[in-house]
Amino acid sequence: MSIHESNSVFANFAEAAALHALEQYKVRLDDDSIPAIDLILKSESKTCDKDARSSLVLCYGAWLGQWLVRNLGGSWVGLHEPVPERLLCNHTTPSLESLISDLLKQHQDRTTDGKIAREKNRIAWDAMNADERFVRTDDFPTDRQQAIESLDPWLRTEFDFAQSLEPKHVLCLAAGGGTHGPLLAMAGAMVTVVDLSAKQLQIDQAVANQLGVSLKTIQASIDNLSLLATKSFDIVIQPVSMCYISDITRVYQEVARVLRAQGLYIAQHKQTAAMQADIHWREGFGYVIAKPIEDGQIAPEVSDRSAFREQGTTEYIHSMGTLLGGLCQSGFVIEDFSEPLRGDAWAPINTIGHRSRFLPPYIKVKARRRS
């Protein structure tokens, strides 16, 4: 069996485990599901026969193996040897007992760190509910046609807007603050806004009431859209927010799940290098990336709010390979890409406006959900 064929088999077994967990236990397997798998197997050991139990262990073992390959840099070895395939992690083949122990510890550490960061970000964004950079409560279009003309150009060219966005279902992801949801609802879409901040969502409801349109709001983290049905949206709009999530693969997987086939996904992200570069100009060098930071690590905090960074938040740096490659690996095809202009030709040196002439702070991606 070739390596490609073997990996495909493991993937099929892992998919079978995910389907079993969802159908029998209403558990959606993700990177936080290791304790749930332990409980599922203990439950099944009491009710199913020996053959069924062996099959379940094989499937869930494959899922854990795929998790290791994806998250811990593990690799399958022994694919062409007359022995069972096994996993190599950190140059050793762990025992099952030590493997489960390590997985549980990592899960607990990651869950604790993630909860702290999520709560910190929620508090920070609640406090920014009056920040004019993120909140919009006036100067809206006066009718549907003006609303349509105010939409993102990629959206306007995607659909026939002679009438409206009706009856498209649109998910505004991490988009509280009244800027996106009410505008799309005014253009005729059936809108759902998901955001971590309840205070930002309150602004969406207030603006929607003011404009006489309806939308739905859900307070949730963008990497857990379990309250949303599979294949329930035609369009997902996501302003800058991936920097607040440590594992963006989970976000991509959730977006892929809730989008219908050929659905449109438009997202903006903070440009990787711009999050690492110094704000101070060095003569003869320019704006230097002084320190390499690994993908998914926490970005250093800044005191200057003008630097396209948000005070009081925990932000993570993600490589372009993760931002774009992860999108493709999650079932999307990238159709367009841009770097919105934010530079200022008149800005003095050592300002974000000057640096942005050389290093665009954001990227924007248009992607299509494969069928």
Buried (B, 14 or more C-beta within 10 A) or exposed (E): EEEEEBBEEBBEBBBBBBEBBEEEBEBBBBBBBBEBBBEBBEEBEEEEEEEEBEBBBEBBBBBBBBBBBEBBEBEBEBBEEEEEBEBBBEEEEBEEEEBBEBBEEBBEEBEEEBEEBBEBBBEBBBEBBEEEEBBBBEEBBEEBBEBBEBBBEBBBEBBEBEEBBEEBBBBBBBBBBBBBBBBBBBBBBBBBBBBBBBBBBBBBBEBBEEBEBEBBBEBBBBBBBEEBEEEBBBBBBBBBBBBBBBBBBBBBBBBBBBBBEEBBBBBBBBBBBBBBBBBEBEEEEEBEBEEEBEBBEEBEEBEEBEBBBBBEBBBBBBBEEBBBEBBEEBBBEBBEEBBEEBBBEEBEEEBBBBBBBEBBBBBBBBBBBEE
